[in-house]
Every structure is written in C-alpha cells, then in structure tokens.
Amino acid sequence: SLIKKKFKAYEKHQPLTDRTLAMIFEKASTRTRVSFEAGMYQLGGSVVHLTTGDSQLGRAEPIEDSARVISRMVDLVMIRTFEQTKIERFAAHSRVPVINGLTNEFHPCQILADIFTFIEQRGSIRGKTVAWVGDGNNMANTWLQAAELLDFKVNVSTPSGYEVNDKLPGLSGRISADHYQTFNNPMDACRGADLVTTDVWTSMGYEAENEARRRAFAAWCVNAEMMAVAKPNALFMHCLPAHRGEEVSAEVIDGPQSVVWDEAENRMHVQKALMEYLLLGRLR
C-alpha cells in the first residue's frame, strides 16, 4: 500500500534503478504485460520483452539452457506460459528469481492483487468466505492455495466435468475441508460469502470447447440473485477480460459491489512490491 500511495501522490519510488526484468510471453497478455512493464519502469528498472516469436521455451534449445543464458543477463524473469512444469524447469536452472505471470495451472500474481484489493476495501481476509463460481481453472486453484496460507474459506461451484483438480501438484495434500467446500448449486456457494468471484468460461487454450462450455455453464452466470444471497457488503471480482451476459451479468460487473477496476490496477502495485521484495529482500 506504501507503493500505491506514492504512485497516487506522484512521488518517485525507484529502488530498482539499473535492474532488468525479462518478460517471456508464450500466452498473449494485456494486464500482465502492462502491469509488469509499467511497474518495472516506475521502479527505475528496465524491461526486455520476449514473445513466442522471439523465443519459444524449449523449441530452439532446451528450457534449461534458455534459463541458464537469460538469467545471466537480467536480474528477474517473469514467464507467462502453458504447463506449470515449464516454469518450474526454467526456475530450477535460473540464477535469478522467476515470477509466474500465469500458467495453465496457477495465476498467483492475480490472486495477490485480488487479496490486496479485498484488504483495501474490507480489511483482513482471514476467516472470510470467498465464493468461486464457474470453471475449476488456474484462478480457482490459486484461490485454494491462498486460503490455506491466509486462513480463509473458498466455496467452489462448477458445472459437472469442470471441477477443480485437487490432485494437481501444488494442491494435492495441501488443501483441507476447513478452507475448501464444493457446491453443486452456485447459489449455495454464494450464500453468506464476503467475496464473489469468477472468470471466463473458456480459458486461453480451450477455445475449441467454446460451445460445449457455453451450454454447460449456463446456470453459472454471476447475477444479481447470486449477489443478493451473499453478505450485504460482499464484493464482486473478476480477473478480466469479462464477457457480460456469460460468466457475469452487466448489472453485477458494472454495479456498486464490483471492484474489478481497482482489482486490475492493483496487479501493478502488488507486482511492484513483489519485484522489489525479490530483488532487495525488503520494501522501502
């Protein structure tokens, strides 16, 4: 929040002068690219931006070799890719910290932003209830990880066949009934929730399933009725991009309980804090 306050007050905060961030994108991005790139420049550092055309991990050379080379030239690497194993292989051979900018399995920077947004708006998230409505995807997986670390509860409701894979490495054996409950009916998941959140029905890489997903998810649109059974001061979040009329109604995402624009901005602030912490071991 100190970093955000300085940003809002137009105060310079440049602890990462002469440091370089390499950003590797195998999956397209809007918010991840803008937030990391603008954030690093604001911290006084510079950015090297690599897309799939420039460097596809594991295509021209083994991921391990790419990691050894790139990490000798920069101070920090952010990767947005497909399989979680790709980023783990890169990190295992990197001399510098590696940030997960999104994988098929997890999206930790987004959840950091979401939790920071909740804290700003409502105070501590400990003991609170988050309702996840929709696809059991990388966002849902990361909410479950966060619930264990920060002691809150996630109510998950997904259509049949789109459940969270709790046997996934990173989740298996690490999530408990105290922090995780599943519901067939999304209304039941939302009942008494402090935060209701969702994501697109079709994540990147699953576009071939569009029509089947649209049919399966028809009852999982977060609407005014779902928000009405949550707590009166419940927030609505969405990591964006959003499709009004599919996973969320326009009435909800554009309504008074929605904090999606603060949430999107907060990606930059939490990632600035993360980069500063990884490179300096502190925030100043």
Order of alpha helices (4+ residues) and beta strands (2+ residues): alpha-beta-alpha-beta-alpha-beta-alpha-beta-alpha-beta-alpha-beta-beta-alpha-beta-alpha-alpha-beta-alpha-alpha
